[in-house]
Amino acid sequence: MALLGGGVGGAGNPVGGSFTGPAEALEIIGDHGYAYSGVVAAGGAGSADATMLKFTTGNFYTIQNLYWGNDQASSSDTYFEFKLNGAIVYTNKHGRTDDADKIVFSMLIPPYTECEFKMGIGGGGNMTLNTSGRIYRTRD
């Protein structure tokens, strides 16, 4: 059976493209990439203290839409830190709203780039970070 995708964070998905559970890696199916962090516990340190997603892109660039959520009351702040090749490209503290999930933003990620997405919650709790987007193949 041929493997689908060939996701960069590991081998391709050998089960026909069906969801096999959360992982830090970017999964690739055709011209689309996605990742689901699953539920991750925050330490409550008031900083982005938990790695949610971590992967390296290959011979493609991608535009990813980032969605987040947490299980805390509206008074809890959510912290973000996103790195590309070890350099912080986005860091912020967002006040919690009543929206369960919302798009944080869309982000272009270049080819051959190590990506790390971290989050935290001011009072501790559980978080999720999901991403989906389009893959654009580069020509060698």
PyMOL CGO cylinders between C-alpha atoms (Angstrom):
from pymol import cmd
from pymol.cgo import CYLINDER

trace = [
    CYLINDER, 0.00, 0.00, 0.00, 1.35, 3.42, -0.91, 0.3, 1, 1, 1, 1, 1, 1,
    CYLINDER, 1.35, 3.42, -0.91, 1.86, 5.91, 1.88, 0.3, 1, 1, 1, 1, 1, 1,
    CYLINDER, 1.86, 5.91, 1.88, -0.10, 9.14, 1.75, 0.3, 1, 1, 1, 1, 1, 1,
    CYLINDER, -0.10, 9.14, 1.75, 1.47, 12.49, 2.35, 0.3, 1, 1, 1, 1, 1, 1,
    CYLINDER, 1.47, 12.49, 2.35, 4.92, 11.80, 3.70, 0.3, 1, 1, 1, 1, 1, 1,
    CYLINDER, 4.92, 11.80, 3.70, 4.57, 14.28, 6.57, 0.3, 1, 1, 1, 1, 1, 1,
    CYLINDER, 4.57, 14.28, 6.57, 7.85, 15.89, 7.48, 0.3, 1, 1, 1, 1, 1, 1,
    CYLINDER, 7.85, 15.89, 7.48, 7.73, 15.16, 11.20, 0.3, 1, 1, 1, 1, 1, 1,
    CYLINDER, 7.73, 15.16, 11.20, 7.95, 11.42, 10.52, 0.3, 1, 1, 1, 1, 1, 1,
    CYLINDER, 7.95, 11.42, 10.52, 6.71, 8.83, 8.12, 0.3, 1, 1, 1, 1, 1, 1,
    CYLINDER, 6.71, 8.83, 8.12, 3.57, 9.29, 6.07, 0.3, 1, 1, 1, 1, 1, 1,
    CYLINDER, 3.57, 9.29, 6.07, 0.24, 8.10, 7.38, 0.3, 1, 1, 1, 1, 1, 1,
    CYLINDER, 0.24, 8.10, 7.38, 0.06, 4.37, 6.47, 0.3, 1, 1, 1, 1, 1, 1,
    CYLINDER, 0.06, 4.37, 6.47, -3.62, 3.97, 7.39, 0.3, 1, 1, 1, 1, 1, 1,
    CYLINDER, -3.62, 3.97, 7.39, -5.17, 5.57, 4.35, 0.3, 1, 1, 1, 1, 1, 1,
    CYLINDER, -5.17, 5.57, 4.35, -5.25, 9.16, 5.57, 0.3, 1, 1, 1, 1, 1, 1,
    CYLINDER, -5.25, 9.16, 5.57, -7.54, 8.60, 8.56, 0.3, 1, 1, 1, 1, 1, 1,
    CYLINDER, -7.54, 8.60, 8.56, -7.03, 10.43, 11.85, 0.3, 1, 1, 1, 1, 1, 1,
    CYLINDER, -7.03, 10.43, 11.85, -4.79, 8.43, 14.20, 0.3, 1, 1, 1, 1, 1, 1,
    CYLINDER, -4.79, 8.43, 14.20, -4.64, 10.88, 17.12, 0.3, 1, 1, 1, 1, 1, 1,
    CYLINDER, -4.64, 10.88, 17.12, -2.89, 14.08, 18.17, 0.3, 1, 1, 1, 1, 1, 1,
    CYLINDER, -2.89, 14.08, 18.17, 0.77, 14.58, 17.35, 0.3, 1, 1, 1, 1, 1, 1,
    CYLINDER, 0.77, 14.58, 17.35, 3.22, 17.47, 17.28, 0.3, 1, 1, 1, 1, 1, 1,
    CYLINDER, 3.22, 17.47, 17.28, 4.07, 16.77, 13.62, 0.3, 1, 1, 1, 1, 1, 1,
    CYLINDER, 4.07, 16.77, 13.62, 2.61, 18.44, 10.54, 0.3, 1, 1, 1, 1, 1, 1,
    CYLINDER, 2.61, 18.44, 10.54, 0.66, 15.81, 8.60, 0.3, 1, 1, 1, 1, 1, 1,
    CYLINDER, 0.66, 15.81, 8.60, 0.47, 16.23, 4.84, 0.3, 1, 1, 1, 1, 1, 1,
    CYLINDER, 0.47, 16.23, 4.84, -2.23, 14.93, 2.51, 0.3, 1, 1, 1, 1, 1, 1,
    CYLINDER, -2.23, 14.93, 2.51, -1.86, 16.10, -1.08, 0.3, 1, 1, 1, 1, 1, 1,
    CYLINDER, -1.86, 16.10, -1.08, -1.65, 19.89, -1.03, 0.3, 1, 1, 1, 1, 1, 1,
    CYLINDER, -1.65, 19.89, -1.03, -2.89, 20.28, 2.54, 0.3, 1, 1, 1, 1, 1, 1,
    CYLINDER, -2.89, 20.28, 2.54, -1.15, 20.23, 5.92, 0.3, 1, 1, 1, 1, 1, 1,
    CYLINDER, -1.15, 20.23, 5.92, -2.65, 19.92, 9.38, 0.3, 1, 1, 1, 1, 1, 1,
    CYLINDER, -2.65, 19.92, 9.38, -1.74, 19.20, 12.99, 0.3, 1, 1, 1, 1, 1, 1,
    CYLINDER, -1.74, 19.20, 12.99, -3.69, 18.70, 16.22, 0.3, 1, 1, 1, 1, 1, 1,
    CYLINDER, -3.69, 18.70, 16.22, -1.93, 19.12, 19.55, 0.3, 1, 1, 1, 1, 1, 1,
    CYLINDER, -1.93, 19.12, 19.55, -4.55, 17.27, 21.57, 0.3, 1, 1, 1, 1, 1, 1,
    CYLINDER, -4.55, 17.27, 21.57, -5.14, 18.44, 25.13, 0.3, 1, 1, 1, 1, 1, 1,
    CYLINDER, -5.14, 18.44, 25.13, -1.94, 19.73, 26.75, 0.3, 1, 1, 1, 1, 1, 1,
    CYLINDER, -1.94, 19.73, 26.75, -1.67, 20.82, 30.39, 0.3, 1, 1, 1, 1, 1, 1,
    CYLINDER, -1.67, 20.82, 30.39, -0.25, 24.28, 31.09, 0.3, 1, 1, 1, 1, 1, 1,
    CYLINDER, -0.25, 24.28, 31.09, 1.92, 24.83, 34.13, 0.3, 1, 1, 1, 1, 1, 1,
    CYLINDER, 1.92, 24.83, 34.13, 0.25, 28.13, 35.05, 0.3, 1, 1, 1, 1, 1, 1,
    CYLINDER, 0.25, 28.13, 35.05, 3.56, 29.99, 35.00, 0.3, 1, 1, 1, 1, 1, 1,
    CYLINDER, 3.56, 29.99, 35.00, 2.13, 33.03, 33.22, 0.3, 1, 1, 1, 1, 1, 1,
    CYLINDER, 2.13, 33.03, 33.22, 4.19, 32.30, 30.11, 0.3, 1, 1, 1, 1, 1, 1,
    CYLINDER, 4.19, 32.30, 30.11, 4.19, 30.06, 27.03, 0.3, 1, 1, 1, 1, 1, 1,
    CYLINDER, 4.19, 30.06, 27.03, 5.48, 27.03, 28.97, 0.3, 1, 1, 1, 1, 1, 1,
    CYLINDER, 5.48, 27.03, 28.97, 4.19, 24.06, 26.93, 0.3, 1, 1, 1, 1, 1, 1,
    CYLINDER, 4.19, 24.06, 26.93, 5.20, 22.92, 23.44, 0.3, 1, 1, 1, 1, 1, 1,
    CYLINDER, 5.20, 22.92, 23.44, 2.01, 22.39, 21.46, 0.3, 1, 1, 1, 1, 1, 1,
    CYLINDER, 2.01, 22.39, 21.46, 3.33, 21.65, 17.96, 0.3, 1, 1, 1, 1, 1, 1,
    CYLINDER, 3.33, 21.65, 17.96, 6.85, 21.10, 16.66, 0.3, 1, 1, 1, 1, 1, 1,
    CYLINDER, 6.85, 21.10, 16.66, 7.82, 20.13, 13.12, 0.3, 1, 1, 1, 1, 1, 1,
    CYLINDER, 7.82, 20.13, 13.12, 10.17, 20.93, 10.24, 0.3, 1, 1, 1, 1, 1, 1,
    CYLINDER, 10.17, 20.93, 10.24, 8.91, 21.78, 6.77, 0.3, 1, 1, 1, 1, 1, 1,
    CYLINDER, 8.91, 21.78, 6.77, 10.43, 20.17, 3.67, 0.3, 1, 1, 1, 1, 1, 1,
    CYLINDER, 10.43, 20.17, 3.67, 10.60, 21.26, 0.05, 0.3, 1, 1, 1, 1, 1, 1,
    CYLINDER, 10.60, 21.26, 0.05, 7.40, 23.27, 0.36, 0.3, 1, 1, 1, 1, 1, 1,
    CYLINDER, 7.40, 23.27, 0.36, 6.13, 26.41, 1.97, 0.3, 1, 1, 1, 1, 1, 1,
    CYLINDER, 6.13, 26.41, 1.97, 2.78, 26.48, 3.70, 0.3, 1, 1, 1, 1, 1, 1,
    CYLINDER, 2.78, 26.48, 3.70, 0.19, 28.98, 4.82, 0.3, 1, 1, 1, 1, 1, 1,
    CYLINDER, 0.19, 28.98, 4.82, -1.30, 27.69, 8.07, 0.3, 1, 1, 1, 1, 1, 1,
    CYLINDER, -1.30, 27.69, 8.07, -4.35, 28.93, 9.98, 0.3, 1, 1, 1, 1, 1, 1,
    CYLINDER, -4.35, 28.93, 9.98, -3.82, 28.56, 13.73, 0.3, 1, 1, 1, 1, 1, 1,
    CYLINDER, -3.82, 28.56, 13.73, -6.77, 27.84, 16.04, 0.3, 1, 1, 1, 1, 1, 1,
    CYLINDER, -6.77, 27.84, 16.04, -6.54, 27.70, 19.83, 0.3, 1, 1, 1, 1, 1, 1,
    CYLINDER, -6.54, 27.70, 19.83, -8.68, 27.02, 22.84, 0.3, 1, 1, 1, 1, 1, 1,
    CYLINDER, -8.68, 27.02, 22.84, -8.45, 26.46, 26.59, 0.3, 1, 1, 1, 1, 1, 1,
    CYLINDER, -8.45, 26.46, 26.59, -10.77, 25.35, 29.37, 0.3, 1, 1, 1, 1, 1, 1,
    CYLINDER, -10.77, 25.35, 29.37, -10.31, 28.36, 31.66, 0.3, 1, 1, 1, 1, 1, 1,
    CYLINDER, -10.31, 28.36, 31.66, -12.63, 31.13, 32.77, 0.3, 1, 1, 1, 1, 1, 1,
    CYLINDER, -12.63, 31.13, 32.77, -12.72, 34.45, 30.96, 0.3, 1, 1, 1, 1, 1, 1,
    CYLINDER, -12.72, 34.45, 30.96, -10.28, 35.97, 33.45, 0.3, 1, 1, 1, 1, 1, 1,
    CYLINDER, -10.28, 35.97, 33.45, -7.37, 33.72, 32.37, 0.3, 1, 1, 1, 1, 1, 1,
    CYLINDER, -7.37, 33.72, 32.37, -4.79, 35.04, 29.89, 0.3, 1, 1, 1, 1, 1, 1,
    CYLINDER, -4.79, 35.04, 29.89, -3.39, 32.84, 27.14, 0.3, 1, 1, 1, 1, 1, 1,
    CYLINDER, -3.39, 32.84, 27.14, 0.29, 33.19, 26.18, 0.3, 1, 1, 1, 1, 1, 1,
    CYLINDER, 0.29, 33.19, 26.18, 1.81, 32.40, 22.78, 0.3, 1, 1, 1, 1, 1, 1,
    CYLINDER, 1.81, 32.40, 22.78, 5.38, 32.00, 21.54, 0.3, 1, 1, 1, 1, 1, 1,
    CYLINDER, 5.38, 32.00, 21.54, 6.06, 30.84, 17.99, 0.3, 1, 1, 1, 1, 1, 1,
    CYLINDER, 6.06, 30.84, 17.99, 9.59, 30.17, 16.74, 0.3, 1, 1, 1, 1, 1, 1,
    CYLINDER, 9.59, 30.17, 16.74, 10.97, 29.60, 13.25, 0.3, 1, 1, 1, 1, 1, 1,
    CYLINDER, 10.97, 29.60, 13.25, 14.50, 28.13, 13.18, 0.3, 1, 1, 1, 1, 1, 1,
    CYLINDER, 14.50, 28.13, 13.18, 14.87, 29.05, 16.86, 0.3, 1, 1, 1, 1, 1, 1,
    CYLINDER, 14.87, 29.05, 16.86, 13.98, 32.73, 16.41, 0.3, 1, 1, 1, 1, 1, 1,
    CYLINDER, 13.98, 32.73, 16.41, 10.83, 34.04, 18.07, 0.3, 1, 1, 1, 1, 1, 1,
    CYLINDER, 10.83, 34.04, 18.07, 8.60, 35.41, 15.31, 0.3, 1, 1, 1, 1, 1, 1,
    CYLINDER, 8.60, 35.41, 15.31, 5.46, 35.89, 17.42, 0.3, 1, 1, 1, 1, 1, 1,
    CYLINDER, 5.46, 35.89, 17.42, 4.92, 36.34, 21.12, 0.3, 1, 1, 1, 1, 1, 1,
    CYLINDER, 4.92, 36.34, 21.12, 1.82, 37.71, 22.76, 0.3, 1, 1, 1, 1, 1, 1,
    CYLINDER, 1.82, 37.71, 22.76, -0.57, 37.58, 25.68, 0.3, 1, 1, 1, 1, 1, 1,
    CYLINDER, -0.57, 37.58, 25.68, -4.25, 37.39, 24.78, 0.3, 1, 1, 1, 1, 1, 1,
    CYLINDER, -4.25, 37.39, 24.78, -7.07, 38.05, 27.23, 0.3, 1, 1, 1, 1, 1, 1,
    CYLINDER, -7.07, 38.05, 27.23, -9.57, 35.17, 27.18, 0.3, 1, 1, 1, 1, 1, 1,
    CYLINDER, -9.57, 35.17, 27.18, -12.94, 35.80, 25.52, 0.3, 1, 1, 1, 1, 1, 1,
    CYLINDER, -12.94, 35.80, 25.52, -16.10, 33.76, 25.54, 0.3, 1, 1, 1, 1, 1, 1,
    CYLINDER, -16.10, 33.76, 25.54, -15.16, 32.24, 22.15, 0.3, 1, 1, 1, 1, 1, 1,
    CYLINDER, -15.16, 32.24, 22.15, -14.27, 28.56, 22.59, 0.3, 1, 1, 1, 1, 1, 1,
    CYLINDER, -14.27, 28.56, 22.59, -11.92, 28.66, 19.60, 0.3, 1, 1, 1, 1, 1, 1,
    CYLINDER, -11.92, 28.66, 19.60, -10.83, 31.39, 17.27, 0.3, 1, 1, 1, 1, 1, 1,
    CYLINDER, -10.83, 31.39, 17.27, -8.27, 31.92, 14.58, 0.3, 1, 1, 1, 1, 1, 1,
    CYLINDER, -8.27, 31.92, 14.58, -5.17, 33.43, 16.13, 0.3, 1, 1, 1, 1, 1, 1,
    CYLINDER, -5.17, 33.43, 16.13, -3.83, 34.29, 12.70, 0.3, 1, 1, 1, 1, 1, 1,
    CYLINDER, -3.83, 34.29, 12.70, -2.63, 32.91, 9.38, 0.3, 1, 1, 1, 1, 1, 1,
    CYLINDER, -2.63, 32.91, 9.38, 1.10, 32.36, 9.02, 0.3, 1, 1, 1, 1, 1, 1,
    CYLINDER, 1.10, 32.36, 9.02, 3.37, 31.69, 6.02, 0.3, 1, 1, 1, 1, 1, 1,
    CYLINDER, 3.37, 31.69, 6.02, 6.06, 29.17, 6.92, 0.3, 1, 1, 1, 1, 1, 1,
    CYLINDER, 6.06, 29.17, 6.92, 9.05, 28.91, 4.55, 0.3, 1, 1, 1, 1, 1, 1,
    CYLINDER, 9.05, 28.91, 4.55, 10.63, 25.69, 3.20, 0.3, 1, 1, 1, 1, 1, 1,
    CYLINDER, 10.63, 25.69, 3.20, 13.09, 23.74, 5.38, 0.3, 1, 1, 1, 1, 1, 1,
    CYLINDER, 13.09, 23.74, 5.38, 12.08, 25.59, 8.54, 0.3, 1, 1, 1, 1, 1, 1,
    CYLINDER, 12.08, 25.59, 8.54, 11.95, 24.21, 12.07, 0.3, 1, 1, 1, 1, 1, 1,
    CYLINDER, 11.95, 24.21, 12.07, 8.71, 25.36, 13.71, 0.3, 1, 1, 1, 1, 1, 1,
    CYLINDER, 8.71, 25.36, 13.71, 7.84, 25.34, 17.41, 0.3, 1, 1, 1, 1, 1, 1,
    CYLINDER, 7.84, 25.34, 17.41, 4.53, 26.59, 18.76, 0.3, 1, 1, 1, 1, 1, 1,
    CYLINDER, 4.53, 26.59, 18.76, 4.25, 27.07, 22.54, 0.3, 1, 1, 1, 1, 1, 1,
    CYLINDER, 4.25, 27.07, 22.54, 1.33, 28.19, 24.70, 0.3, 1, 1, 1, 1, 1, 1,
    CYLINDER, 1.33, 28.19, 24.70, 0.49, 28.79, 28.33, 0.3, 1, 1, 1, 1, 1, 1,
    CYLINDER, 0.49, 28.79, 28.33, -2.40, 29.88, 30.55, 0.3, 1, 1, 1, 1, 1, 1,
    CYLINDER, -2.40, 29.88, 30.55, -2.01, 32.29, 33.45, 0.3, 1, 1, 1, 1, 1, 1,
    CYLINDER, -2.01, 32.29, 33.45, -3.86, 30.12, 35.96, 0.3, 1, 1, 1, 1, 1, 1,
    CYLINDER, -3.86, 30.12, 35.96, -2.95, 26.70, 34.57, 0.3, 1, 1, 1, 1, 1, 1,
    CYLINDER, -2.95, 26.70, 34.57, -5.37, 24.38, 32.83, 0.3, 1, 1, 1, 1, 1, 1,
    CYLINDER, -5.37, 24.38, 32.83, -5.74, 22.56, 29.54, 0.3, 1, 1, 1, 1, 1, 1,
    CYLINDER, -5.74, 22.56, 29.54, -5.07, 23.95, 26.07, 0.3, 1, 1, 1, 1, 1, 1,
    CYLINDER, -5.07, 23.95, 26.07, -5.32, 22.90, 22.42, 0.3, 1, 1, 1, 1, 1, 1,
    CYLINDER, -5.32, 22.90, 22.42, -3.66, 24.26, 19.29, 0.3, 1, 1, 1, 1, 1, 1,
    CYLINDER, -3.66, 24.26, 19.29, -4.72, 23.10, 15.85, 0.3, 1, 1, 1, 1, 1, 1,
    CYLINDER, -4.72, 23.10, 15.85, -3.52, 24.18, 12.44, 0.3, 1, 1, 1, 1, 1, 1,
    CYLINDER, -3.52, 24.18, 12.44, -4.64, 23.57, 8.89, 0.3, 1, 1, 1, 1, 1, 1,
    CYLINDER, -4.64, 23.57, 8.89, -3.57, 25.05, 5.61, 0.3, 1, 1, 1, 1, 1, 1,
    CYLINDER, -3.57, 25.05, 5.61, -2.30, 24.75, 2.08, 0.3, 1, 1, 1, 1, 1, 1,
    CYLINDER, -2.30, 24.75, 2.08, 1.03, 23.31, 0.99, 0.3, 1, 1, 1, 1, 1, 1,
    CYLINDER, 1.03, 23.31, 0.99, 2.86, 24.87, -1.98, 0.3, 1, 1, 1, 1, 1, 1,
    CYLINDER, 2.86, 24.87, -1.98, 5.59, 22.67, -3.45, 0.3, 1, 1, 1, 1, 1, 1,
    CYLINDER, 5.59, 22.67, -3.45, 8.88, 24.26, -4.45, 0.3, 1, 1, 1, 1, 1, 1,
    CYLINDER, 8.88, 24.26, -4.45, 10.87, 23.20, -7.49, 0.3, 1, 1, 1, 1, 1, 1,
    CYLINDER, 10.87, 23.20, -7.49, 14.43, 22.07, -7.08, 0.3, 1, 1, 1, 1, 1, 1,
]
cmd.load_cgo(trace, "trace")
